[in-house]
């Protein structure tokens, strides 16, 4: 009888310790918003209704390059901090270490000339303008 009681308490204690270890691991390794350290870099008007926005993230150390994120959206008004906050709810169409050297738009197609290393890019950019969902098809020239 006493052995059964000792076994139950050891089982409970082991389960509790494992639960604490797993919770600690999850808390220490939770992924923060990967765009949390982004700073406003630049904005440029592409068409009367479309703007190019770029953020810069240089929060890494010497071995991590500066990452630029590019967005196509309608004009965002406010301070640089407010613009970056609004961009956090959008997905960038291009991420990399380079710069967009030229951009032009015609109908629903945007041509992007980019120079640098690419981490990710999309073939389309989606946004809402005047309550209407818009899609821009992207064509790239990467140098």
N, C-alpha and C positions, 0 to 999 in steps of 0.2 A: 504494500500500500504506500509506504513511504517513498519507494523508488518511483512509483507512478506520479506522485506529487512533485518530486524533484525534476523528473523529466518534463512535466507540464510547465514548470516555472522556467527551466532552461530553454524550452521551446519559445515561450513568450518573450524572454529576454533576448534571445537570438533574433526573433522576428522584429522586435523593437529596435535593436541595434542596426539591422539591415535597413529598416525603414528610415532611420535617421541618416544613414550613409547615403542612401539613394536620394533622399530629399536634399541633402547637402550638395551632392553632385549636381543635381538639377539646378539648384539655386546658383551655384558657382559657375556653371557652364551655360546659363541661359543666353540666348542670342539676343543682343540688343538690336535696335533698328539700325540696319547697315548704313542708312543715310543720316544718322543722327548728328554726325560731325560735319556735315556739308555746310559750306559757306557760299554765299552768292558770288558768282564769278562774272557773268556778263548777260546782257539781253540784247536782242537785235530784232527789229521788225522785218518780217519776211514778206508779208502781204498786209493789206489794211486790217485783216481779221486774224492774222497768224503771227505769233512771235516765237523766236528761238530763245530759250533760257538755258543757262549753263551754271552748274554748281561745281565747286572744287572741294575735294577732300584730301587733305594732307596730314591726317591725324596719325599716319603710320610713322615708323621710325626710318632710319637711313636705308633699310633694306626694302621698304615698301614705297612704291612710286606714288606720285600724286595722281588721283583719279578724277576725271571730269565726267559729269553726267549731263546729257543734253535732252531737252524737252521741247516739244512743239505744243503750244497752247495759245488761247486768246490772251490778250493783254491782262496782266495782273498788276493791280495798283497797290501801293503801300511801300513800306520800308523794305530794305533788303532782307531783314529777318522775316517779315510777313510774307515776302515772295518765296523764300526758302521753305517756310512752313506750308504754304500752299502747294509747293512742288512735291513735298513729301507724300501727299496723297495721290500723286500721279506716278506713272512708270516712265523712266527715261527710255528714249528710243535708241540711244547710243551711249555706251560707257567705254572709256579708254583713257590712255595717257596723252593723247594728241589733241589737236585743235581742228575745228571746222574752219577751213580757209575760204569756202564759198558755199552759199546756199541760195537756191532759187525755187520758186513755186509757179506752177502752171496748172490750172484746173485743180484736180485732186492729186497731183503728183508733185513731189518735192525732190529736187536733186541736191545731194549733199556731197561736197568735196571735203574729204577728211585726210589729215596727215597725222600718222601716229599709230600706236599699238591699239588694237580693238579688243575689249574684253567681252562685250555683248552688243548686238544690234538687232533691231526689229525691221521687218519689211513694211510695217504700217505703224502709224501713230493715230491714236484715238483721243478725241477731246469733245467737250460740249461747248457750243457757241450759241448764244441767244436761245437757250433751251433746246437746241437741236444737236443730236449726236453727229459728229463728223469723223470721217476716216481719210487720212492722207496716206497715199502709197509712196514709199520712199525708194529712191534709186541712189546708189552710192558709187563714188569714185574714190577709192582708198589708195593713198600714195605712201 
